[in-house]
Amino acid sequence: MSRKVPGVRVVLDTSVLVAGLRSREGASFRLLEATIARTLVPVMSVALFLEYEAVLKRPEQRQATELTERDVDTALAALASAAVLVDVSFRWRPQLRDPADELVLEAAVNGQAEAIVTHNVRDFASAATAFGIRTMTPGDLLKELQR
């Protein structure tokens, strides 16, 4: 079940969260800011949220981001407060090579997202297109938001 809220509905691939927390200079960080401003509405499932948490709490990620586990929890809580949580009612596995990517696609399809935002466009493009979902880099989405 998902609720309608204003803003561009997208699913953020874990790679976007990692990049956004590693650097405040790039498009990924700007998209995280847009979620807080409610310009961008992240769509996620519980499984995808748990994937975000697992990846961001890895020691190598926390070292690279210089975030404590508590900092990661705070960032994820902010993201979750802006998000639309969707139930995954239908699964179409396998569509993609990486099982973690399936979580992203399932959230996008079940949450009626406009786009999947990722640094790995090629990994998602054909499957997302089959469901009528665009695949974009953070930079591409940022350019669209600025128009």
Secondary structure, DSSP 8 states (H G I E B T S, - for coil): -----SSEEEEE-HHHHHHHHH-SSSHHHHHHHHHHTTSEEEEE-HHHHHHHHHHHTSHHHHHHHT--HHHHHHHHHHHHHH-EE---------SSSSHHHHHHHHHHHHTT-SEEE-S-HHHHHHHHHHTT-EEE-HHHHHHHHH-
